[in-house]
Amino acid sequence: MAREEDRKKFVELASKRVNRTLKDIQLIGNLSNRSNYDYTDQDVAKIFKALTDEAAACRKRFEQASRKSADTMFVLE
């Protein structure tokens, strides 16, 4: 039962957080309107480096968690 609750909590939180993040990324995209904002190519590069680096760090955490649970699994044959 606890695993089902953990799964439900994960799905709920992941959905909320990913949707919020997608909306925030769309808002960042709105900054591309040159009639309202002044920015350089360097500014854009910094934004996308920050986003890419954080997404990569997030993915790495999930991959390490998967590996860790697989490495510590005991199977009696």
N, CA, C and O of each residue as an XYZ file, in Angstrom:
308
protein
N       0.823     -1.198      0.000
C       0.000      0.000      0.000
C       0.866      1.262      0.000
O       0.541      2.239     -0.675
N       1.951      1.241      0.744
C       2.817      2.420      0.819
C       3.421      2.734     -0.540
O       3.579      3.904     -0.890
N       3.765      1.696     -1.317
C       4.341      1.918     -2.640
C       3.333      2.614     -3.550
O       3.699      3.489     -4.334
N       2.068      2.225     -3.446
C       1.025      2.868     -4.249
C       0.886      4.340     -3.861
O       0.718      5.201     -4.725
N       0.956      4.620     -2.580
C       0.871      6.006     -2.108
C       2.086      6.808     -2.568
O       1.961      7.966     -2.966
N       3.272      6.176     -2.510
C       4.487      6.846     -2.985
C       4.378      7.161     -4.471
O       4.769      8.241     -4.915
N       3.845      6.212     -5.234
C       3.683      6.410     -6.676
C       2.695      7.542     -6.952
O       2.942      8.405     -7.794
N       1.577      7.525     -6.235
C       0.557      8.559     -6.415
C       1.131      9.939     -6.097
O       0.894     10.902     -6.827
N       1.884     10.025     -5.006
C       2.499     11.293     -4.606
C       3.507     11.750     -5.669
O       3.555     12.929     -6.019
N       4.318     10.798     -6.184
C       5.295     11.138     -7.218
C       4.606     11.686     -8.458
O       5.003     12.727     -8.981
N       3.582     10.995     -8.930
C       2.869     11.416    -10.141
C       2.260     12.800     -9.943
O       2.352     13.656    -10.824
N       1.647     13.015     -8.804
C       1.015     14.309     -8.528
C       2.049     15.441     -8.506
O       1.874     16.468     -9.162
N       3.119     15.239     -7.749
C       4.136     16.288     -7.636
C       4.895     16.493     -8.940
O       5.172     17.629     -9.325
N       5.232     15.399     -9.623
C       5.957     15.519    -10.893
C       5.114     16.275    -11.911
O       5.629     17.139    -12.621
N       3.835     15.960    -11.989
C       2.956     16.650    -12.936
C       2.901     18.143    -12.642
O       3.038     18.967    -13.546
N       2.700     18.485    -11.381
C       2.627     19.903    -11.010
C       3.939     20.622    -11.311
O       3.941     21.711    -11.887
N       5.049     20.008    -10.919
C       6.347     20.668    -11.075
C       6.767     20.782    -12.530
O       7.300     21.811    -12.946
N       6.531     19.732    -13.308
C       6.904     19.788    -14.728
C       6.032     20.805    -15.451
O       6.540     21.587    -16.254
N       4.742     20.810    -15.185
C       3.860     21.790    -15.834
C       4.234     23.221    -15.455
O       4.209     24.117    -16.298
N       4.580     23.433    -14.191
C       5.010     24.764    -13.752
C       6.311     25.157    -14.452
O       6.477     26.304    -14.868
N       7.224     24.207    -14.579
C       8.502     24.471    -15.250
C       8.289     24.777    -16.723
O       8.911     25.693    -17.262
N       7.415     24.019    -17.381
C       7.128     24.277    -18.795
C       6.541     25.670    -18.982
O       6.898     26.378    -19.924
N       5.649     26.060    -18.094
C       5.063     27.400    -18.165
C       6.142     28.464    -17.977
O       6.159     29.467    -18.690
N       7.033     28.247    -17.023
C       8.123     29.203    -16.794
C       9.050     29.290    -18.001
O       9.536     30.372    -18.331
N       9.298     28.164    -18.661
C      10.130     28.180    -19.871
C       9.429     28.964    -20.977
O      10.073     29.705    -21.720
N       8.117     28.801    -21.088
C       7.365     29.588    -22.072
C       7.485     31.080    -21.767
O       7.609     31.898    -22.679
N       7.448     31.427    -20.493
C       7.597     32.830    -20.103
C       8.990     33.353    -20.452
O       9.137     34.506    -20.860
N      10.000     32.520    -20.294
C      11.347     32.913    -20.716
C      11.351     33.156    -22.219
O      11.971     34.107    -22.694
N      10.659     32.299    -22.968
C      10.560     32.478    -24.416
C       9.928     33.805    -24.791
O      10.277     34.393    -25.815
N       9.008     34.276    -23.978
C       8.380     35.579    -24.240
C       9.394     36.719    -24.215
O       9.167     37.770    -24.813
N      10.500     36.512    -23.530
C      11.544     37.537    -23.476
C      12.234     37.731    -24.824
O      13.008     38.673    -24.989
N      11.967     36.862    -25.780
C      12.611     36.961    -27.097
C      12.038     38.091    -27.947
O      12.579     38.396    -29.010
N      10.967     38.708    -27.500
C      10.330     39.794    -28.240
C      11.218     41.037    -28.204
O      11.262     41.758    -27.208
N      11.919     41.270    -29.307
C      12.887     42.381    -29.365
C      12.218     43.758    -29.316
O      12.883     44.751    -29.025
N      10.933     43.829    -29.592
C      10.274     45.139    -29.501
C      10.031     45.541    -28.046
O       9.793     46.712    -27.753
N      10.091     44.569    -27.140
C       9.892     44.858    -25.716
C      11.156     44.733    -24.877
O      11.237     45.305    -23.790
N      12.143     43.990    -25.369
C      13.331     43.703    -24.566
C      14.599     43.877    -25.392
O      14.604     43.665    -26.605
N      15.664     44.263    -24.717
C      16.975     44.390    -25.343
C      17.898     43.357    -24.703
O      18.081     43.351    -23.486
N      18.473     42.494    -25.516
C      19.364     41.455    -25.002
C      20.408     41.125    -26.059
O      20.253     41.449    -27.237
N      21.465     40.479    -25.613
C      22.549     40.096    -26.514
C      22.529     38.587    -26.740
O      21.852     37.843    -26.031
N      23.281     38.159    -27.736
C      23.435     36.721    -27.965
C      24.088     36.059    -26.754
O      23.812     34.900    -26.444
N      24.947     36.797    -26.080
C      25.597     36.272    -24.879
C      24.564     36.053    -23.764
O      24.645     35.068    -23.030
N      23.611     36.955    -23.637
C      22.533     36.779    -22.654
C      21.761     35.490    -22.935
O      21.477     34.709    -22.027
N      21.431     35.287    -24.204
C      20.676     34.096    -24.603
C      21.487     32.839    -24.307
O      20.952     31.858    -23.789
N      22.776     32.869    -24.634
C      23.642     31.715    -24.377
C      23.695     31.393    -22.885
O      23.673     30.221    -22.507
N      23.764     32.416    -22.035
C      23.797     32.205    -20.585
C      22.500     31.570    -20.088
O      22.519     30.670    -19.248
N      21.378     32.049    -20.617
C      20.077     31.489    -20.223
C      20.020     30.007    -20.564
O      19.667     29.183    -19.721
N      20.372     29.670    -21.809
C      20.252     28.280    -22.230
C      21.302     27.381    -21.592
O      21.057     26.190    -21.401
N      22.455     27.923    -21.264
C      23.453     27.133    -20.538
C      22.928     26.805    -19.145
O      23.041     25.669    -18.686
N      22.359     27.794    -18.479
C      21.810     27.566    -17.139
C      20.700     26.517    -17.170
O      20.667     25.620    -16.328
N      19.793     26.631    -18.139
C      18.693     25.667    -18.249
C      19.211     24.270    -18.577
O      18.781     23.283    -17.979
N      20.134     24.195    -19.529
C      20.692     22.906    -19.942
C      21.465     22.253    -18.804
O      21.318     21.056    -18.558
N      22.286     23.032    -18.111
C      23.069     22.489    -16.994
C      22.170     21.947    -15.890
O      22.430     20.874    -15.344
N      21.124     22.677    -15.563
C      20.236     22.231    -14.487
C      19.431     21.002    -14.906
O      19.211     20.101    -14.097
N      18.992     20.960    -16.161
C      18.274     19.779    -16.654
C      19.191     18.556    -16.631
O      18.752     17.464    -16.269
N      20.451     18.724    -17.011
C      21.411     17.617    -16.996
C      21.666     17.139    -15.567
O      21.759     15.935    -15.326
N      21.779     18.063    -14.628
C      21.987     17.696    -13.225
C      20.780     16.933    -12.680
O      20.934     15.976    -11.921
N      19.599     17.355    -13.065
C      18.371     16.676    -12.643
C      18.332     15.251    -13.193
O      18.038     14.303    -12.464
N      18.631     15.110    -14.478
C      18.644     13.782    -15.105
C      19.657     12.879    -14.408
O      19.378     11.707    -14.152
N      20.826     13.422    -14.104
C      21.877     12.645    -13.448
C      21.402     12.122    -12.097
O      21.701     10.986    -11.731
N      20.666     12.941    -11.357
C      20.141     12.500    -10.058
C      19.197     11.313    -10.216
O      19.239     10.376     -9.419
N      18.346     11.348    -11.240
C      17.441     10.223    -11.485
C      18.224      8.982    -11.898
O      17.930      7.878    -11.439
N      19.216      9.162    -12.761
C      20.013      8.023    -13.216
C      20.799      7.409    -12.061
O      20.895      6.185    -11.961
N      21.358      8.238    -11.195
C      22.103      7.728    -10.047
C      21.180      7.000     -9.077
O      21.564      5.982     -8.502
N      19.986      7.506     -8.895
C      19.022      6.853     -8.007
C      18.644      5.487     -8.556
O      18.500      4.530     -7.795
N      18.483      5.387     -9.872
C      18.145      4.106    -10.493
C      19.289      3.124    -10.339
O      19.077      1.957    -10.010
N      20.510      3.600    -10.580
C      21.681      2.741    -10.465
C      21.888      2.293     -9.030
O      22.211      1.133     -8.774
N      21.700      3.216     -8.094
C      21.920      2.901     -6.687
C      20.963      1.808     -6.229
O      21.375      0.877     -5.536
N      19.701      1.907     -6.603
C      18.736      0.895     -6.176
C      19.021     -0.440     -6.847
O      18.798     -1.489     -6.243
N      19.512     -0.425     -8.087
C      19.849     -1.667     -8.775
C      21.105     -2.284     -8.170
O      21.197     -3.507     -8.058
N      22.067     -1.463     -7.783
C      23.317     -1.958     -7.206
C      23.112     -2.573     -5.832
O      23.835     -3.497     -5.457
N      22.154     -2.085     -5.084
C      21.969     -2.557     -3.717
C      20.897     -3.640     -3.610
O      20.559     -4.084     -2.513
N      20.375     -4.053     -4.742
C      19.322     -5.055     -4.716
C      19.914     -6.435     -4.429
O      20.917     -6.821     -5.031
N      19.314     -7.151     -3.541
C      19.741     -8.498     -3.182
C      18.768     -9.497     -3.778
O      17.553     -9.366     -3.630
N      19.313    -10.491     -4.449
C      18.481    -11.548     -5.019
C      19.039    -12.880     -4.553
O      20.211    -13.179     -4.780
N      18.226    -13.662     -3.916
C      18.619    -14.988     -3.463
C      18.160    -15.995     -4.496
O      16.967    -16.140     -4.760
N      19.120    -16.684     -5.072
C      18.770    -17.664     -6.123
C      18.938    -19.065     -5.632
O      18.691    -20.014     -6.376
